Amino acid sequence: MIKYTEDHEWLSIDGDIATVGITVHAQDALGDVVFVDLPEVGATLAQKDTAGVVESVKAAADVYMPVTGEVTEVNEALRADPALANSDPLGAGWFFKVRLADASQLDALMDEAAYKAFAG
């Protein structure tokens, strides 16, 4: 199952783990990504907390925690090659994984159709 936020993050849910990244729309708006700041593994963050930063040649943007939970893994390949956020934002360009604290928070997020309508 994939869900989307109004802040242009995507979540791919597998059991109680969500893989999080930025959407194609977000990376298009940012342009060439040159740096990412990822959260620390083991950090517990609340929904809407700032989890990281993505910087491009045009702008910097916060990456928000889409759901409350504990960061279980970060994408070191993305840290080494931030351009993965542009070339494969929904695959190899993922940012971090989080263990869901409250799966009911997913209910308020958008599905693909709703996100496409939102992002226009």
C-alpha positions in Angstrom: 0.0 0.0 0.0 1.3 3.5 -0.9 0.1 6.7 0.8 0.9 10.3 0.1 1.1 13.5 2.3 0.2 17.1 1.5 3.9 17.8 2.0 4.8 15.6 -1.0 6.2 12.6 0.8 5.2 9.0 -0.1 5.0 6.0 2.2 5.2 2.4 1.1 3.7 0.3 3.9 4.8 -3.2 4.6 3.4 -4.5 7.9 4.4 -2.0 10.6 7.3 -0.5 8.6 6.8 2.4 6.2 9.5 3.4 3.7 9.4 7.2 3.1 10.6 9.3 0.3 9.7 12.4 -1.7 7.3 12.3 -4.6 8.1 12.8 -8.3 6.2 16.1 -8.0 8.5 17.2 -5.2 11.7 16.4 -6.9 10.4 18.1 -10.1 9.8 21.3 -8.1 13.1 21.1 -6.3 15.3 20.4 -9.4 18.7 18.7 -9.1 19.1 17.4 -5.5 22.6 18.0 -4.2 22.3 17.1 -0.5 20.1 15.3 1.9 20.0 15.4 5.7 18.5 12.2 7.1 17.2 11.5 10.6 19.1 9.3 13.0 18.3 5.6 13.3 16.5 5.1 16.6 15.0 8.5 16.7 11.3 8.6 17.6 9.5 11.4 15.8 5.9 12.6 15.9 3.8 13.1 12.8 4.6 16.4 11.1 8.0 16.7 12.9 10.9 17.7 10.6 12.7 14.4 9.8 15.3 15.7 7.4 16.2 18.3 4.7 16.6 18.0 1.0 18.6 20.6 -0.8 18.7 21.3 -4.5 20.4 23.8 -6.8 17.2 25.9 -6.5 16.0 25.5 -2.9 16.0 23.6 0.4 13.0 21.9 1.8 12.2 20.1 5.0 11.1 16.5 4.8 8.4 15.9 7.4 7.6 12.7 9.4 4.4 11.5 7.7 3.4 9.3 10.7 4.6 9.0 14.3 7.2 6.3 14.8 10.8 5.2 15.2 13.3 5.5 12.4 14.6 2.0 11.8 16.9 2.6 8.8 18.2 5.5 6.6 19.2 5.3 2.9 23.0 5.6 3.1 23.1 5.3 -0.7 21.0 8.4 -1.0 23.4 10.3 1.4 26.3 9.3 -0.8 24.4 10.1 -4.1 21.6 12.6 -3.5 20.8 12.6 -7.2 18.9 9.3 -6.6 16.1 11.5 -5.2 15.7 12.8 -8.8 16.5 9.7 -10.9 14.5 7.2 -8.9 12.4 9.0 -6.2 9.9 6.2 -5.7 12.6 3.4 -5.6 16.4 3.7 -4.9 15.9 7.4 -3.8 13.9 6.5 -0.6 14.9 8.5 2.5 14.2 6.4 5.6 12.1 3.7 7.1 9.9 4.1 10.2 8.2 1.6 12.5 4.6 2.8 12.8 3.5 3.8 16.3 -0.2 4.3 15.2 -1.3 2.7 12.0 -4.6 4.7 12.2 -2.7 7.8 11.1 -2.4 6.2 7.6 -6.2 6.7 7.2 -5.8 10.5 7.0 -3.2 10.3 4.2 -4.0 10.3 0.5 -4.1 7.4 -2.0 -2.5 7.8 -5.4 -5.6 9.2 -7.1 -6.2 11.8 -4.4 -2.6 12.8 -4.4 -2.6 13.3 -8.2 -5.7 15.5 -7.9 -4.0 17.4 -5.0 -0.7 17.9 -6.8 -2.4 18.8 -10.1 
